[in-house]
């Protein structure tokens, strides 16, 4: 396996408020998806688990006990090139991995649970099947309490009216990890065959009315915060997991061009952070923004504004996507930073940006990192896809296509 590259050897287009301390090309398979999770292993080591954007690799484990010297310790393969494992999460020594197929009806399409108590030897514990004639399986998993997986998933018994609407919000009970069972599900009314509600009006750029991120926190275990792509953002009451109930929603689509991705609650401040993912190259679906929302009345969400963005004219033609993707989601584990004033967000060719939202009406960019285009990438620019910040303020971000893992420390 390739060793990590010295930070001084990485070409950097822009950096401020932080310092690059390491870079790892992940043994030549540097395309990373939306899954990053930091495990404290039983022997005390710190293992960063990364889901890959697509085949041939499934997931990679990187020893970051010394974050200045990352080391790949395990890298696994997918069973075939028509499946991806874009998302993963760890809870203790258990890891959930999402499998989504390229077209409906293929397998494996579901969630695999792994025992990672020996990180070099992940051991499959069970597989929860989400395949079906109209299902591509699972796009995203959220698993932080060791008991329930919240996910965006198809199902054998779910028939969408439009194939683009194939993934509902599903809750999976894994209190017995060897026998996972569904606890509940919800889909946007009008999107499934047999619904009484009318079908929703399609957007001009039609990405589908289906689930994406499904965040649930121990601070409010009776609430789920869900991005539903073209359907906007939802706050759910899940005190009865068998019947998720909508409390409120925020949906600027249209006139905005859809793809609601993440809804992050900041409980101590009665704020929500909502990201719209850019999914097209060269600014075709601009603007893709990150919203700050007043949630003092959770049944009446009021947008306050958006985070400042780099210049559209400067970045739109640099190559690939430019616009929001995801934020550090304050995962409730002891190896993650929980901050209600700093937002870490990924903007594809706009790199990684850090904003101070102490005053949510006047958010300020306080740090930025834009590496140069990685070798062998599909486009002539970085595509920073995902970010995770540990409890010590060490920042891990990764490229979508080829660049691998970048590790930084804050300097402000």
Secondary structure as GFF3:
##gff-version 3
##sequence-region A 1 412
A	DSSP	three_ten_helix	7	9	.	.	.	ID=ss1
A	DSSP	beta_strand	12	16	.	.	.	ID=ss2
A	DSSP	beta_strand	18	24	.	.	.	ID=ss3
A	DSSP	three_ten_helix	26	28	.	.	.	ID=ss4
A	DSSP	beta_strand	32	40	.	.	.	ID=ss5
A	DSSP	beta_strand	46	52	.	.	.	ID=ss6
A	DSSP	beta_strand	57	63	.	.	.	ID=ss7
A	DSSP	beta_strand	71	77	.	.	.	ID=ss8
A	DSSP	beta_strand	83	84	.	.	.	ID=ss9
A	DSSP	beta_strand	88	91	.	.	.	ID=ss10
A	DSSP	beta_strand	94	101	.	.	.	ID=ss11
A	DSSP	beta_strand	110	115	.	.	.	ID=ss12
A	DSSP	three_ten_helix	119	121	.	.	.	ID=ss13
A	DSSP	beta_strand	123	129	.	.	.	ID=ss14
A	DSSP	beta_strand	138	142	.	.	.	ID=ss15
A	DSSP	beta_strand	148	153	.	.	.	ID=ss16
A	DSSP	three_ten_helix	163	165	.	.	.	ID=ss17
A	DSSP	beta_strand	168	173	.	.	.	ID=ss18
A	DSSP	beta_strand	181	186	.	.	.	ID=ss19
A	DSSP	beta_strand	214	217	.	.	.	ID=ss20
A	DSSP	beta_strand	220	227	.	.	.	ID=ss21
A	DSSP	beta_strand	233	237	.	.	.	ID=ss22
A	DSSP	beta_strand	245	250	.	.	.	ID=ss23
A	DSSP	beta_strand	260	266	.	.	.	ID=ss24
A	DSSP	three_ten_helix	267	269	.	.	.	ID=ss25
A	DSSP	beta_strand	271	276	.	.	.	ID=ss26
A	DSSP	beta_strand	290	294	.	.	.	ID=ss27
A	DSSP	beta_strand	302	306	.	.	.	ID=ss28
A	DSSP	alpha_helix	312	315	.	.	.	ID=ss29
A	DSSP	beta_strand	342	346	.	.	.	ID=ss30
A	DSSP	beta_strand	352	356	.	.	.	ID=ss31
A	DSSP	beta_strand	364	371	.	.	.	ID=ss32
A	DSSP	beta_strand	384	389	.	.	.	ID=ss33
A	DSSP	beta_strand	394	399	.	.	.	ID=ss34
A	DSSP	beta_strand	405	410	.	.	.	ID=ss35
###
